């Protein structure tokens, strides 16, 4: 609920048929939001978020050092920042507190901006897009998301749908421009296989939630663990693919 609150409400809350199909009532009762002795919510996210921050930071610095495409480098940077803020949002701040509102908005902004850079990475022929994607887009996205998600009486599903939609488009672009063609040609199969494994874990996470609750239990038996780990593996696979594939950032004309 506190992961996508307005989308949860838009789908009918706990009585909505879509919610009950994926998250049946007995699962919600058996595996409620876990809280450890220190007051940390979702303690199972500490390691995946830390790993995501490390993976994103590593991807940014190593791809910049090896002169790989800048849009991919910044996709990694924003992915790392997303994990850092996600930890604060889901684990530290209380839902709907002022700190939570700000960190939740930043979480969505960093997710959306990382995805936008992935999209632009897939279309290097698009000129003049880097500065806008890096500087202007995050600011505009923050203002929009803060308006529709945080301000009183503005809690609409459109906020989450916006960044989820951009992320879905990024996944489709990466698959069509890189993963599928390279896999068919037999190139970088190990790296792309790791990335696709991560995507598969993320996509199956909601469906697996009730089974994880029944067989694993709290705090690890929920969709967030495979979802976050899946994202980490997906980016790790893409970083491996970009570094080993030798994609070099073309020199810009002065």
Secondary structure in CASP SS format (residue, H / E / C, confidence):
PFRMAT SS
TARGET T0000
AUTHOR 0000-0000-0000
METHOD secondary structure of the structure
MODEL  1
X C 1.00
X C 1.00
X C 1.00
X C 1.00
X H 1.00
X H 1.00
X H 1.00
X H 1.00
X H 1.00
X H 1.00
X C 1.00
X C 1.00
X H 1.00
X H 1.00
X H 1.00
X C 1.00
X H 1.00
X H 1.00
X H 1.00
X H 1.00
X H 1.00
X H 1.00
X C 1.00
X C 1.00
X H 1.00
X H 1.00
X H 1.00
X H 1.00
X H 1.00
X H 1.00
X C 1.00
X C 1.00
X C 1.00
X C 1.00
X E 1.00
X C 1.00
X C 1.00
X C 1.00
X C 1.00
X C 1.00
X E 1.00
X C 1.00
X C 1.00
X C 1.00
X H 1.00
X H 1.00
X H 1.00
X H 1.00
X H 1.00
X H 1.00
X H 1.00
X H 1.00
X H 1.00
X H 1.00
X H 1.00
X H 1.00
X H 1.00
X H 1.00
X H 1.00
X H 1.00
X H 1.00
X H 1.00
X H 1.00
X H 1.00
X H 1.00
X C 1.00
X C 1.00
X C 1.00
X C 1.00
X H 1.00
X H 1.00
X H 1.00
X H 1.00
X H 1.00
X H 1.00
X H 1.00
X H 1.00
X H 1.00
X H 1.00
X H 1.00
X H 1.00
X H 1.00
X H 1.00
X H 1.00
X H 1.00
X H 1.00
X H 1.00
X H 1.00
X H 1.00
X H 1.00
X H 1.00
X H 1.00
X C 1.00
X C 1.00
X C 1.00
X C 1.00
X C 1.00
X H 1.00
X H 1.00
X H 1.00
X H 1.00
X H 1.00
X H 1.00
X H 1.00
X H 1.00
X H 1.00
X H 1.00
X H 1.00
X H 1.00
X H 1.00
X H 1.00
X H 1.00
X H 1.00
X H 1.00
X H 1.00
X H 1.00
X H 1.00
X H 1.00
X H 1.00
X H 1.00
X H 1.00
X H 1.00
X C 1.00
X C 1.00
X C 1.00
X C 1.00
X C 1.00
X C 1.00
X C 1.00
X H 1.00
X H 1.00
X H 1.00
X H 1.00
X H 1.00
X H 1.00
X H 1.00
X H 1.00
X H 1.00
X H 1.00
X H 1.00
X H 1.00
X H 1.00
X H 1.00
X H 1.00
X H 1.00
X H 1.00
X H 1.00
X H 1.00
X H 1.00
X H 1.00
X C 1.00
X C 1.00
X C 1.00
X C 1.00
X C 1.00
X C 1.00
X C 1.00
X H 1.00
X H 1.00
X H 1.00
X H 1.00
X H 1.00
X H 1.00
X H 1.00
X H 1.00
X H 1.00
X H 1.00
X H 1.00
X H 1.00
X H 1.00
X H 1.00
X H 1.00
X H 1.00
X H 1.00
X H 1.00
X H 1.00
X H 1.00
X H 1.00
X H 1.00
X H 1.00
X H 1.00
X H 1.00
X H 1.00
X H 1.00
X H 1.00
X C 1.00
X C 1.00
X C 1.00
X H 1.00
X H 1.00
X H 1.00
X H 1.00
X H 1.00
X H 1.00
X H 1.00
X H 1.00
X H 1.00
X H 1.00
X H 1.00
X H 1.00
X H 1.00
X H 1.00
X H 1.00
X H 1.00
X H 1.00
X H 1.00
X H 1.00
X H 1.00
X H 1.00
X H 1.00
X H 1.00
X H 1.00
X H 1.00
X H 1.00
X H 1.00
X C 1.00
X C 1.00
X C 1.00
X C 1.00
X C 1.00
X C 1.00
X C 1.00
X H 1.00
X H 1.00
X H 1.00
X H 1.00
X H 1.00
X H 1.00
X H 1.00
X H 1.00
X H 1.00
X H 1.00
X H 1.00
X H 1.00
X H 1.00
X H 1.00
X H 1.00
X H 1.00
X H 1.00
X H 1.00
X H 1.00
X H 1.00
X H 1.00
X H 1.00
X H 1.00
X C 1.00
X C 1.00
X C 1.00
X C 1.00
X C 1.00
X C 1.00
X C 1.00
X C 1.00
X C 1.00
END
